[in-house]
Amino acid sequence: MRRQPGSATPVFVDGTGRRRRLSVIAATALGLGLLTSLALVAAGIFPDTSVPLLWALPLQQLVYRQLMYLVVVQSVVPALIGNRLRWQRMVRTGEVAALVGAAPR
C-alpha cells in the first residue's frame, strides 16, 4: 500500500510485526517469571513437598484454567439464550453384571 504524499502515517502501526513479537516475548517471560515465583513461594511454604509436585504447577495452571473456561461457557451460553441447564442424568439399565461378568451373590 503506497502512501500519498503529504498524508500522515498512523502512530501505532508496525508493518514488520516487531512490536507484536516483542510484546509476546515480554508477556511469556512475565508469565514464566510469575510461575517461577509461585513455585518458589510454594516451596517455601511447604518445605516437605516433593519437587515433582512443583513441576506439575504450570500444567495445573494451564489445564485447570481451560477446564474452567469450558464450564463457564457451558453455563453462560444457555443462560443468555434463556434455556435452563438441567442436570445430566444417566439412563439406568441394570446391566452392570453383564458388563463385568457374573458377580457371586
PLY file of the C-alpha trace (Angstrom):
ply
format ascii 1.0
element vertex 105
property float x
property float y
property float z
element edge 104
property int vertex1
property int vertex2
end_header
0.00 0.00 0.00
1.54 3.26 -1.11
1.40 6.36 0.97
0.03 9.52 -0.53
2.40 12.45 -0.36
1.56 14.75 2.49
-0.59 12.20 4.35
0.15 11.43 7.98
1.14 7.92 8.96
-0.60 6.25 11.87
1.48 6.32 15.02
0.96 2.76 16.30
1.23 0.81 13.06
4.15 -1.60 12.82
4.21 -3.29 9.44
7.14 -5.53 10.33
5.45 -7.22 13.30
8.44 -6.49 15.52
6.35 -4.81 18.21
3.99 -7.81 18.38
6.88 -10.26 18.69
8.44 -8.20 21.45
5.16 -7.99 23.35
4.64 -11.77 23.04
8.17 -12.42 24.30
7.71 -9.97 27.18
4.34 -11.48 28.16
5.77 -15.01 28.03
8.75 -14.01 30.16
6.47 -12.29 32.65
4.21 -15.36 32.87
7.15 -17.72 33.36
8.57 -15.38 35.98
5.28 -15.37 37.86
5.04 -19.16 37.71
8.61 -19.45 38.95
7.94 -17.09 41.85
4.76 -19.03 42.65
6.72 -22.28 42.72
9.35 -20.71 44.98
6.70 -19.42 47.37
5.02 -22.83 47.40
8.38 -24.49 48.10
8.97 -22.05 50.96
5.54 -22.52 52.49
5.54 -26.31 52.17
9.18 -27.38 52.61
8.25 -31.06 52.92
6.58 -31.09 49.47
8.49 -33.07 46.89
9.92 -31.29 43.86
7.99 -33.37 41.25
4.74 -31.93 42.61
6.04 -28.41 41.99
6.78 -29.26 38.36
3.08 -30.03 37.89
2.18 -26.46 38.86
2.36 -24.90 35.35
0.43 -27.81 33.87
-2.24 -27.45 36.52
-2.46 -23.73 35.84
-2.99 -24.25 32.11
-5.28 -27.30 32.18
-7.44 -26.14 35.09
-7.91 -22.69 33.58
-9.07 -24.15 30.24
-11.42 -26.53 32.02
-12.95 -23.66 33.98
-13.40 -21.67 30.76
-15.31 -24.62 29.32
-17.54 -24.89 32.40
-18.28 -21.16 32.41
-19.12 -21.11 28.69
-21.36 -24.17 29.08
-23.32 -22.43 31.82
-23.37 -18.85 30.49
-24.50 -19.65 26.93
-27.76 -21.35 27.98
-28.36 -18.56 30.49
-28.01 -15.92 27.78
-30.26 -17.87 25.41
-32.83 -18.33 28.14
-32.69 -22.12 28.43
-32.41 -23.79 31.79
-29.41 -26.03 32.19
-30.72 -29.32 33.55
-28.87 -31.98 35.47
-27.35 -34.65 33.26
-28.89 -37.98 34.20
-27.63 -41.42 33.33
-30.02 -43.97 31.95
-30.28 -46.92 34.32
-30.36 -50.23 32.54
-29.47 -52.67 35.33
-26.96 -54.48 33.12
-23.78 -53.82 35.12
-23.41 -57.50 36.00
-23.46 -58.39 32.32
-20.61 -55.93 31.61
-18.33 -57.02 34.46
-19.23 -60.66 34.44
-21.48 -62.61 36.75
-20.79 -61.48 40.28
-21.38 -64.04 43.06
-24.39 -63.33 45.23
0 1
1 2
2 3
3 4
4 5
5 6
6 7
7 8
8 9
9 10
10 11
11 12
12 13
13 14
14 15
15 16
16 17
17 18
18 19
19 20
20 21
21 22
22 23
23 24
24 25
25 26
26 27
27 28
28 29
29 30
30 31
31 32
32 33
33 34
34 35
35 36
36 37
37 38
38 39
39 40
40 41
41 42
42 43
43 44
44 45
45 46
46 47
47 48
48 49
49 50
50 51
51 52
52 53
53 54
54 55
55 56
56 57
57 58
58 59
59 60
60 61
61 62
62 63
63 64
64 65
65 66
66 67
67 68
68 69
69 70
70 71
71 72
72 73
73 74
74 75
75 76
76 77
77 78
78 79
79 80
80 81
81 82
82 83
83 84
84 85
85 86
86 87
87 88
88 89
89 90
90 91
91 92
92 93
93 94
94 95
95 96
96 97
97 98
98 99
99 100
100 101
101 102
102 103
103 104
